[in-house]
Amino acid sequence: MKKPAPLLVYTVLRLLAFLVPLAILWFFFPIFREFWWLAAIFAALIGASISMLFLRTPLSDASARLHERREGRVSGQQADADAEDEAIDAAPDETRRD
């Protein structure tokens, strides 16, 4: 079976790290039903703490995958510069000015 994309795994885990504390605060503490924005702030802080403590490996996998994808691409400017270099190298020696 194919491994899921690391960025998708990390995104889902980060969403769960926010939504689970938000649901716990919302359902078990009635004061947060009235102050929903405070529940969202606390859930965000809890989710950030959880992700820093427990989601290092998925973050490393996701960032490594992004780095590999970026390194695999050749930028448009680099491709253009390479084509110009090949054209200059292919030109006869009389036309070159050094």
Secondary structure, DSSP 8 states (H G I E B T S, - for coil): -----HHHHHHHHHHHHHHHHHHHHHHH-THHHH-HHHHHHHHHHHHHHHHHHH-HHHHHHHHHHHHHHHHH---HHHHHHHHHHHHHHHS-GGG---
